[in-house]
Amino acid sequence: MNIVIILSGGTGTRLGGDIPKQYIEIDGKPVIGYCLDTFFAHPSVEAVQIVADDAWREYILNYIRKTEKRTGKSKVENSDKIKSEVPAKWKGFSAPGQNRQLSIYHALQDCMGYASPDDYVMIHDAARPFVSDACIAVSFQEVREHDGILPVLPMKDTVYLSKDGKRISSLLNREQIFAGQAPETFHLGRYYEANRGLLPDRIKKINGSTEPAILAGLDVAMTEGDEGNFKITTKADLERFRQKLSGRNIPDKGKTSDRF
């Protein structure tokens, strides 16, 4: 089984305003709706688990019920005992944690309740609305040869290290430095154990979804990222999102570098 965990528990404080960024409606659709439509329609995706605060769960369910990109309907009972007619791929909600990685761990625990340890899980941000069909397909295909797959972008600028944040300490080799993106895809059982091994305190210090896999010594391979698959974090990102929807200033989705 190929499972997608969508992280939608953030508050979006850096964007400002009362509505978390993933629920801001653009062209009549919330930001989270763009990736939900993609995942529900994708043939490689068999299950969707959503991390969301209680206050937004009914909103998400209403959107899922209305979406036209259903792959099938079934009467399901989610973790909060709410029965609804929703796409069969939707499995339920998970509780947000103290940090991003604890939110992921909560979702992994819920996934282990209906999936096999030999299944695969993809982690994605609700605030990354432009995940592509190709990225999903390639990630689920290539993870079968590894423990994990991480889409990356090569560094284009000169990169420096500053040990004190004030002065340049050294020049880094940008050929060895990459920017990680979501979605990150893993062997479910191995990734779950990698996270469980960080409880109760170390998991609170994790800064990236792939970090537990690296700390556990898992084999995580890189695949080509997509500059168009950006995360909405600031007001400038939100404006870029609007422009992309209107067909303006669309980043090239071809190869970003000869390094891939």
Phi and psi in degrees as GROMACS dihedral restraints (atoms count N, CA, C in turn):
[ dihedral_restraints ]
;  ai    aj    ak    al  type     phi  dphi    fc
    3     4     5     6     1  -102.5    20    10
    4     5     6     7     1   117.3    20    10
    6     7     8     9     1  -111.7    20    10
    7     8     9    10     1   142.9    20    10
    9    10    11    12     1  -116.6    20    10
   10    11    12    13     1   127.1    20    10
   12    13    14    15     1  -102.4    20    10
   13    14    15    16     1   121.4    20    10
   15    16    17    18     1  -104.8    20    10
   16    17    18    19     1   121.9    20    10
   18    19    20    21     1   -89.5    20    10
   19    20    21    22     1   112.6    20    10
   21    22    23    24     1  -133.8    20    10
   22    23    24    25     1    31.5    20    10
   24    25    26    27     1   -98.5    20    10
   25    26    27    28     1    -1.9    20    10
   27    28    29    30     1   -70.8    20    10
   28    29    30    31     1   159.6    20    10
   30    31    32    33     1   -99.4    20    10
   31    32    33    34     1   -13.3    20    10
   33    34    35    36     1    65.4    20    10
   34    35    36    37     1    36.3    20    10
   36    37    38    39     1   -65.7    20    10
   37    38    39    40     1   -30.4    20    10
   39    40    41    42     1   -69.9    20    10
   40    41    42    43     1   -20.3    20    10
   42    43    44    45     1   -84.2    20    10
   43    44    45    46     1   -23.6    20    10
   45    46    47    48     1    83.6    20    10
   46    47    48    49     1   166.5    20    10
   48    49    50    51     1    89.8    20    10
   49    50    51    52     1   173.5    20    10
   51    52    53    54     1   -91.9    20    10
   52    53    54    55     1   -19.3    20    10
   54    55    56    57     1   -99.2    20    10
   55    56    57    58     1   124.6    20    10
   57    58    59    60     1   -55.0    20    10
   58    59    60    61     1   145.5    20    10
   60    61    62    63     1   -54.7    20    10
   61    62    63    64     1   -35.9    20    10
   63    64    65    66     1   -71.6    20    10
   64    65    66    67     1   -11.8    20    10
   66    67    68    69     1  -109.0    20    10
   67    68    69    70     1     0.7    20    10
   69    70    71    72     1   -65.9    20    10
   70    71    72    73     1   131.6    20    10
   72    73    74    75     1   -92.4    20    10
   73    74    75    76     1   127.2    20    10
   75    76    77    78     1  -125.0    20    10
   76    77    78    79     1   124.1    20    10
   78    79    80    81     1    56.1    20    10
   79    80    81    82     1    39.6    20    10
   81    82    83    84     1    77.8    20    10
   82    83    84    85     1    11.0    20    10
   84    85    86    87     1  -138.2    20    10
   85    86    87    88     1   136.0    20    10
   87    88    89    90     1   -67.4    20    10
   88    89    90    91     1   154.2    20    10
   90    91    92    93     1   -53.4    20    10
   91    92    93    94     1   -44.5    20    10
   93    94    95    96     1   -60.7    20    10
   94    95    96    97     1   -27.8    20    10
   96    97    98    99     1   -62.8    20    10
   97    98    99   100     1   -30.7    20    10
   99   100   101   102     1   -66.2    20    10
  100   101   102   103     1   -42.8    20    10
  102   103   104   105     1   -78.5    20    10
  103   104   105   106     1   -31.7    20    10
  105   106   107   108     1   -59.3    20    10
  106   107   108   109     1   -45.6    20    10
  108   109   110   111     1   -59.4    20    10
  109   110   111   112     1   -42.3    20    10
  111   112   113   114     1   -63.6    20    10
  112   113   114   115     1   -46.5    20    10
  114   115   116   117     1   -69.8    20    10
  115   116   117   118     1   -41.7    20    10
  117   118   119   120     1   -65.6    20    10
  118   119   120   121     1   -30.7    20    10
  120   121   122   123     1   -86.6    20    10
  121   122   123   124     1   -15.8    20    10
  123   124   125   126     1   -76.8    20    10
  124   125   126   127     1   130.6    20    10
  126   127   128   129     1   -67.1    20    10
  127   128   129   130     1   -20.6    20    10
  129   130   131   132     1   -80.7    20    10
  130   131   132   133     1   -17.5    20    10
  132   133   134   135     1   -90.6    20    10
  133   134   135   136     1   126.2    20    10
  135   136   137   138     1  -113.5    20    10
  136   137   138   139     1   -15.6    20    10
  138   139   140   141     1  -152.9    20    10
  139   140   141   142     1   143.6    20    10
  141   142   143   144     1  -129.2    20    10
  142   143   144   145     1   123.2    20    10
  144   145   146   147     1  -116.2    20    10
  145   146   147   148     1   130.6    20    10
  147   148   149   150     1  -117.6    20    10
  148   149   150   151     1   127.1    20    10
  150   151   152   153     1   -90.1    20    10
  151   152   153   154     1   117.6    20    10
  153   154   155   156     1  -153.4    20    10
  154   155   156   157     1   148.1    20    10
  156   157   158   159     1   -67.5    20    10
  157   158   159   160     1   149.6    20    10
  159   160   161   162     1   -52.7    20    10
  160   161   162   163     1   -36.8    20    10
  162   163   164   165     1   -64.2    20    10
  163   164   165   166     1   -22.0    20    10
  165   166   167   168     1  -111.2    20    10
  166   167   168   169     1     2.3    20    10
  168   169   170   171     1   -68.1    20    10
  169   170   171   172     1   -42.3    20    10
  171   172   173   174     1   -66.0    20    10
  172   173   174   175     1   -35.4    20    10
  174   175   176   177     1   -60.7    20    10
  175   176   177   178     1   -46.1    20    10
  177   178   179   180     1   -64.5    20    10
  178   179   180   181     1   -43.6    20    10
  180   181   182   183     1   -61.2    20    10
  181   182   183   184     1   -41.0    20    10
  183   184   185   186     1   -62.1    20    10
  184   185   186   187     1   -38.7    20    10
  186   187   188   189     1   -67.1    20    10
  187   188   189   190     1   -44.2    20    10
  189   190   191   192     1   -61.2    20    10
  190   191   192   193     1   -39.9    20    10
  192   193   194   195     1   -63.1    20    10
  193   194   195   196     1   -35.4    20    10
  195   196   197   198     1   -86.3    20    10
  196   197   198   199     1   -19.1    20    10
  198   199   200   201     1   -61.1    20    10
  199   200   201   202     1   142.6    20    10
  201   202   203   204     1   -88.5    20    10
  202   203   204   205     1    -8.9    20    10
  204   205   206   207     1   -94.4    20    10
  205   206   207   208     1    49.1    20    10
  207   208   209   210     1   -80.8    20    10
  208   209   210   211     1   148.7    20    10
  210   211   212   213     1  -105.5    20    10
  211   212   213   214     1     5.1    20    10
  213   214   215   216     1   148.7    20    10
  214   215   216   217     1   160.9    20    10
  216   217   218   219     1  -122.1    20    10
  217   218   219   220     1   149.4    20    10
  219   220   221   222     1  -158.3    20    10
  220   221   222   223     1   150.2    20    10
  222   223   224   225     1   -77.7    20    10
  223   224   225   226     1   114.3    20    10
  225   226   227   228     1  -124.9    20    10
  226   227   228   229     1   157.3    20    10
  228   229   230   231     1  -118.2    20    10
  229   230   231   232     1   115.8    20    10
  231   232   233   234     1   -82.8    20    10
  232   233   234   235     1  -176.8    20    10
  234   235   236   237     1   -64.7    20    10
  235   236   237   238     1   -15.6    20    10
  237   238   239   240     1  -103.4    20    10
  238   239   240   241     1    14.5    20    10
  240   241   242   243     1    64.2    20    10
  241   242   243   244     1    29.2    20    10
  243   244   245   246     1   -96.9    20    10
  244   245   246   247     1   117.7    20    10
  246   247   248   249     1   -93.3    20    10
  247   248   249   250     1   127.4    20    10
  249   250   251   252     1  -147.1    20    10
  250   251   252   253     1   155.0    20    10
  252   253   254   255     1   -87.0    20    10
  253   254   255   256     1   108.3    20    10
  255   256   257   258     1  -139.8    20    10
  256   257   258   259     1   167.9    20    10
  258   259   260   261     1   -56.6    20    10
  259   260   261   262     1   141.8    20    10
  261   262   263   264     1   -61.0    20    10
  262   263   264   265     1   -24.5    20    10
  264   265   266   267     1   -68.9    20    10
  265   266   267   268     1   -25.2    20    10
  267   268   269   270     1   -74.6    20    10
  268   269   270   271     1   124.8    20    10
  270   271   272   273     1  -106.4    20    10
  271   272   273   274     1   -24.5    20    10
  273   274   275   276     1   148.5    20    10
  274   275   276   277     1  -176.8    20    10
  276   277   278   279     1  -104.2    20    10
  277   278   279   280     1   152.6    20    10
  279   280   281   282     1  -124.0    20    10
  280   281   282   283     1   153.5    20    10
  282   283   284   285     1   -80.3    20    10
  283   284   285   286     1   136.9    20    10
  285   286   287   288     1   -63.5    20    10
  286   287   288   289     1   149.0    20    10
  288   289   290   291     1  -104.4    20    10
  289   290   291   292     1  -172.8    20    10
  291   292   293   294     1   -66.0    20    10
  292   293   294   295     1   -28.2    20    10
  294   295   296   297     1  -142.1    20    10
  295   296   297   298     1   179.2    20    10
  297   298   299   300     1   -57.4    20    10
  298   299   300   301     1   -44.8    20    10
  300   301   302   303     1   -69.7    20    10
  301   302   303   304     1   -33.5    20    10
  303   304   305   306     1   -68.4    20    10
  304   305   306   307     1   -32.4    20    10
  306   307   308   309     1   -62.6    20    10
  307   308   309   310     1   -43.7    20    10
  309   310   311   312     1   -61.9    20    10
  310   311   312   313     1   -43.2    20    10
  312   313   314   315     1   -62.2    20    10
  313   314   315   316     1   -41.2    20    10
  315   316   317   318     1   -59.3    20    10
  316   317   318   319     1   -42.9    20    10
  318   319   320   321     1   -67.3    20    10
  319   320   321   322     1   -38.7    20    10
  321   322   323   324     1   -61.4    20    10
  322   323   324   325     1   -41.5    20    10
  324   325   326   327     1   -59.1    20    10
  325   326   327   328     1   -43.4    20    10
  327   328   329   330     1   -66.3    20    10
  328   329   330   331     1   -39.2    20    10
  330   331   332   333     1   -62.9    20    10
  331   332   333   334     1   -38.9    20    10
  333   334   335   336     1   -64.7    20    10
  334   335   336   337     1   -15.7    20    10
  336   337   338   339     1   -76.2    20    10
  337   338   339   340     1   -20.9    20    10
  339   340   341   342     1  -128.8    20    10
  340   341   342   343     1    -6.7    20    10
  342   343   344   345     1  -113.2    20    10
  343   344   345   346     1   167.2    20    10
  345   346   347   348     1   -90.5    20    10
  346   347   348   349     1   147.5    20    10
  348   349   350   351     1   -58.2    20    10
  349   350   351   352     1   -21.0    20    10
  351   352   353   354     1   -90.1    20    10
  352   353   354   355     1     8.2    20    10
  354   355   356   357     1   -81.4    20    10
  355   356   357   358     1  -178.6    20    10
  357   358   359   360     1  -126.2    20    10
  358   359   360   361     1   146.0    20    10
  360   361   362   363     1  -130.2    20    10
  361   362   363   364     1   135.5    20    10
  363   364   365   366     1  -112.8    20    10
  364   365   366   367     1   130.7    20    10
  366   367   368   369     1  -105.5    20    10
  367   368   369   370     1   125.6    20    10
  369   370   371   372     1  -138.8    20    10
  370   371   372   373     1   150.9    20    10
  372   373   374   375     1   -90.1    20    10
  373   374   375   376     1   134.6    20    10
  375   376   377   378     1   -62.2    20    10
  376   377   378   379     1   -24.6    20    10
  378   379   380   381     1   -89.0    20    10
  379   380   381   382     1    13.8    20    10
  381   382   383   384     1  -112.9    20    10
  382   383   384   385     1    85.8    20    10
  384   385   386   387     1   -77.9    20    10
  385   386   387   388     1   -13.9    20    10
  387   388   389   390     1  -106.3    20    10
  388   389   390   391     1    33.3    20    10
  390   391   392   393     1   -62.4    20    10
  391   392   393   394     1   135.7    20    10
  393   394   395   396     1   -95.4    20    10
  394   395   396   397     1   156.3    20    10
  396   397   398   399     1   -59.4    20    10
  397   398   399   400     1   -38.9    20    10
  399   400   401   402     1   -65.0    20    10
  400   401   402   403     1   -41.4    20    10
  402   403   404   405     1   -61.8    20    10
  403   404   405   406     1   -43.0    20    10
  405   406   407   408     1   -62.8    20    10
  406   407   408   409     1   -48.2    20    10
  408   409   410   411     1   -63.6    20    10
  409   410   411   412     1   -46.2    20    10
  411   412   413   414     1   -64.4    20    10
  412   413   414   415     1   -41.8    20    10
  414   415   416   417     1   -62.6    20    10
  415   416   417   418     1   -47.1    20    10
  417   418   419   420     1   -68.6    20    10
  418   419   420   421     1   -28.3    20    10
  420   421   422   423     1   -74.9    20    10
  421   422   423   424     1   -47.7    20    10
  423   424   425   426     1   -76.2    20    10
  424   425   426   427     1   -25.4    20    10
  426   427   428   429     1   -64.8    20    10
  427   428   429   430     1   -20.1    20    10
  429   430   431   432     1   -68.8    20    10
  430   431   432   433     1   -14.9    20    10
  432   433   434   435     1   -99.8    20    10
  433   434   435   436     1    -0.2    20    10
  435   436   437   438     1  -144.1    20    10
  436   437   438   439     1  -175.0    20    10
  438   439   440   441     1   -91.1    20    10
  439   440   441   442     1   -24.4    20    10
  441   442   443   444     1  -159.1    20    10
  442   443   444   445     1   159.1    20    10
  444   445   446   447     1  -133.6    20    10
  445   446   447   448     1   131.4    20    10
  447   448   449   450     1  -126.8    20    10
  448   449   450   451     1   117.6    20    10
  450   451   452   453     1   -70.1    20    10
  451   452   453   454     1   135.9    20    10
  453   454   455   456     1  -134.9    20    10
  454   455   456   457     1   158.0    20    10
  456   457   458   459     1  -117.2    20    10
  457   458   459   460     1   137.4    20    10
  459   460   461   462     1   -72.8    20    10
  460   461   462   463     1   154.0    20    10
  462   463   464   465     1   -77.5    20    10
  463   464   465   466     1   130.0    20    10
  465   466   467   468     1   -97.9    20    10
  466   467   468   469     1   -30.2    20    10
  468   469   470   471     1   -91.4    20    10
  469   470   471   472     1   163.2    20    10
  471   472   473   474     1   -68.8    20    10
  472   473   474   475     1   134.8    20    10
  474   475   476   477     1  -115.6    20    10
  475   476   477   478     1   131.0    20    10
  477   478   479   480     1  -119.7    20    10
  478   479   480   481     1   156.2    20    10
  480   481   482   483     1  -107.9    20    10
  481   482   483   484     1   132.5    20    10
  483   484   485   486     1  -124.7    20    10
  484   485   486   487     1   118.1    20    10
  486   487   488   489     1   -76.1    20    10
  487   488   489   490     1   -26.8    20    10
  489   490   491   492     1  -113.3    20    10
  490   491   492   493     1     0.4    20    10
  492   493   494   495     1    76.9    20    10
  493   494   495   496     1     7.6    20    10
  495   496   497   498     1  -125.3    20    10
  496   497   498   499     1   -33.8    20    10
  498   499   500   501     1  -126.8    20    10
  499   500   501   502     1   149.5    20    10
  501   502   503   504     1   -74.1    20    10
  502   503   504   505     1   125.5    20    10
  504   505   506   507     1   -95.2    20    10
  505   506   507   508     1   -40.2    20    10
  507   508   509   510     1  -165.4    20    10
  508   509   510   511     1   163.2    20    10
  510   511   512   513     1   -94.0    20    10
  511   512   513   514     1   131.6    20    10
  513   514   515   516     1   -97.7    20    10
  514   515   516   517     1   153.2    20    10
  516   517   518   519     1   -81.9    20    10
  517   518   519   520     1   104.3    20    10
  519   520   521   522     1   -67.3    20    10
  520   521   522   523     1   -16.1    20    10
  522   523   524   525     1   -67.2    20    10
  523   524   525   526     1   -16.0    20    10
  525   526   527   528     1  -110.0    20    10
  526   527   528   529     1     7.2    20    10
  528   529   530   531     1  -121.1    20    10
  529   530   531   532     1   131.7    20    10
  531   532   533   534     1  -134.1    20    10
  532   533   534   535     1   150.9    20    10
  534   535   536   537     1   -96.1    20    10
  535   536   537   538     1   122.2    20    10
  537   538   539   540     1   -80.8    20    10
  538   539   540   541     1   149.2    20    10
  540   541   542   543     1  -127.0    20    10
  541   542   543   544     1   170.6    20    10
  543   544   545   546     1  -101.9    20    10
  544   545   546   547     1   155.6    20    10
  546   547   548   549     1   -84.3    20    10
  547   548   549   550     1   146.4    20    10
  549   550   551   552     1  -103.9    20    10
  550   551   552   553     1   133.9    20    10
  552   553   554   555     1  -124.3    20    10
  553   554   555   556     1   137.6    20    10
  555   556   557   558     1  -141.8    20    10
  556   557   558   559     1   159.1    20    10
  558   559   560   561     1   -67.1    20    10
  559   560   561   562     1   121.8    20    10
  561   562   563   564     1   -57.9    20    10
  562   563   564   565     1   -52.7    20    10
  564   565   566   567     1   -62.7    20    10
  565   566   567   568     1   -43.4    20    10
  567   568   569   570     1   -68.8    20    10
  568   569   570   571     1   -39.8    20    10
  570   571   572   573     1   -69.3    20    10
  571   572   573   574     1   -38.3    20    10
  573   574   575   576     1   -60.5    20    10
  574   575   576   577     1   -45.9    20    10
  576   577   578   579     1   -66.7    20    10
  577   578   579   580     1   -34.7    20    10
  579   580   581   582     1   -62.4    20    10
  580   581   582   583     1   -38.8    20    10
  582   583   584   585     1   -74.9    20    10
  583   584   585   586     1   -41.1    20    10
  585   586   587   588     1   -62.0    20    10
  586   587   588   589     1   -32.6    20    10
  588   589   590   591     1   -69.7    20    10
  589   590   591   592     1   -10.9    20    10
  591   592   593   594     1   -96.0    20    10
  592   593   594   595     1    -4.2    20    10
  594   595   596   597     1   -74.1    20    10
  595   596   597   598     1   151.2    20    10
  597   598   599   600     1   -94.6    20    10
  598   599   600   601     1   -16.1    20    10
  600   601   602   603     1  -107.2    20    10
  601   602   603   604     1   -39.0    20    10
  603   604   605   606     1   -61.9    20    10
  604   605   606   607     1   -31.2    20    10
  606   607   608   609     1   -64.2    20    10
  607   608   609   610     1   -24.3    20    10
  609   610   611   612     1   -73.3    20    10
  610   611   612   613     1   -12.4    20    10
  612   613   614   615     1  -104.9    20    10
  613   614   615   616     1     4.7    20    10
  615   616   617   618     1   -73.9    20    10
  616   617   618   619     1   135.8    20    10
  618   619   620   621     1  -107.2    20    10
  619   620   621   622     1   -16.3    20    10
  621   622   623   624     1  -143.5    20    10
  622   623   624   625     1   148.9    20    10
  624   625   626   627     1   -62.1    20    10
  625   626   627   628     1   -28.0    20    10
  627   628   629   630     1   -83.8    20    10
  628   629   630   631     1   -16.1    20    10
  630   631   632   633     1   -57.5    20    10
  631   632   633   634     1   -43.4    20    10
  633   634   635   636     1   -58.7    20    10
  634   635   636   637     1   -36.4    20    10
  636   637   638   639     1   -66.5    20    10
  637   638   639   640     1   -40.5    20    10
  639   640   641   642     1   -65.7    20    10
  640   641   642   643     1   -44.3    20    10
  642   643   644   645     1   -63.1    20    10
  643   644   645   646     1   -30.4    20    10
  645   646   647   648     1   -84.8    20    10
  646   647   648   649     1    -0.1    20    10
  648   649   650   651     1    76.5    20    10
  649   650   651   652     1    21.7    20    10
  651   652   653   654     1   -76.1    20    10
  652   653   654   655     1   157.6    20    10
  654   655   656   657     1   -86.0    20    10
  655   656   657   658     1   103.3    20    10
  657   658   659   660     1  -112.3    20    10
  658   659   660   661     1   116.0    20    10
  660   661   662   663     1   -97.3    20    10
  661   662   663   664     1   157.8    20    10
  663   664   665   666     1  -100.1    20    10
  664   665   666   667     1   147.6    20    10
  666   667   668   669     1  -132.0    20    10
  667   668   669   670     1   163.5    20    10
  669   670   671   672     1   -66.5    20    10
  670   671   672   673     1   128.4    20    10
  672   673   674   675     1   -84.8    20    10
  673   674   675   676     1  -175.1    20    10
  675   676   677   678     1  -136.4    20    10
  676   677   678   679     1   118.3    20    10
  678   679   680   681     1   -62.0    20    10
  679   680   681   682     1   -24.6    20    10
  681   682   683   684     1   -76.4    20    10
  682   683   684   685     1   -13.7    20    10
  684   685   686   687     1   -91.1    20    10
  685   686   687   688     1    59.7    20    10
  687   688   689   690     1   -88.8    20    10
  688   689   690   691     1   159.9    20    10
  690   691   692   693     1   -97.9    20    10
  691   692   693   694     1   135.0    20    10
  693   694   695   696     1   -83.0    20    10
  694   695   696   697     1   109.8    20    10
  696   697   698   699     1  -121.8    20    10
  697   698   699   700     1   -37.4    20    10
  699   700   701   702     1  -118.5    20    10
  700   701   702   703     1   173.2    20    10
  702   703   704   705     1   -63.1    20    10
  703   704   705   706     1   -33.3    20    10
  705   706   707   708     1   -64.5    20    10
  706   707   708   709     1   -38.4    20    10
  708   709   710   711     1   -64.1    20    10
  709   710   711   712     1   -40.2    20    10
  711   712   713   714     1   -64.1    20    10
  712   713   714   715     1   -39.4    20    10
  714   715   716   717     1   -67.0    20    10
  715   716   717   718     1   -38.9    20    10
  717   718   719   720     1   -61.8    20    10
  718   719   720   721     1   -38.8    20    10
  720   721   722   723     1   -61.4    20    10
  721   722   723   724     1   -46.5    20    10
  723   724   725   726     1   -60.4    20    10
  724   725   726   727     1   -43.3    20    10
  726   727   728   729     1   -63.7    20    10
  727   728   729   730     1   -40.3    20    10
  729   730   731   732     1   -64.9    20    10
  730   731   732   733     1   -39.6    20    10
  732   733   734   735     1   -64.2    20    10
  733   734   735   736     1   -33.7    20    10
  735   736   737   738     1   -85.6    20    10
  736   737   738   739     1     0.8    20    10
  738   739   740   741     1    88.5    20    10
  739   740   741   742     1    10.4    20    10
  741   742   743   744     1  -104.8    20    10
  742   743   744   745     1   145.2    20    10
  744   745   746   747     1    56.0    20    10
  745   746   747   748     1    46.1    20    10
  747   748   749   750     1   -85.9    20    10
  748   749   750   751     1   122.4    20    10
  750   751   752   753     1   -63.6    20    10
  751   752   753   754     1   150.2    20    10
  753   754   755   756     1   -66.4    20    10
  754   755   756   757     1   126.1    20    10
  756   757   758   759     1   -94.6    20    10
  757   758   759   760     1    10.5    20    10
  759   760   761   762     1   -78.0    20    10
  760   761   762   763     1  -167.6    20    10
  762   763   764   765     1   -61.8    20    10
  763   764   765   766     1   135.0    20    10
  765   766   767   768     1   -85.7    20    10
  766   767   768   769     1   -15.3    20    10
  768   769   770   771     1  -168.0    20    10
  769   770   771   772     1   156.1    20    10
  771   772   773   774     1   -71.6    20    10
  772   773   774   775     1    -4.4    20    10
  774   775   776   777     1   -74.3    20    10
  775   776   777   778     1    -6.4    20    10
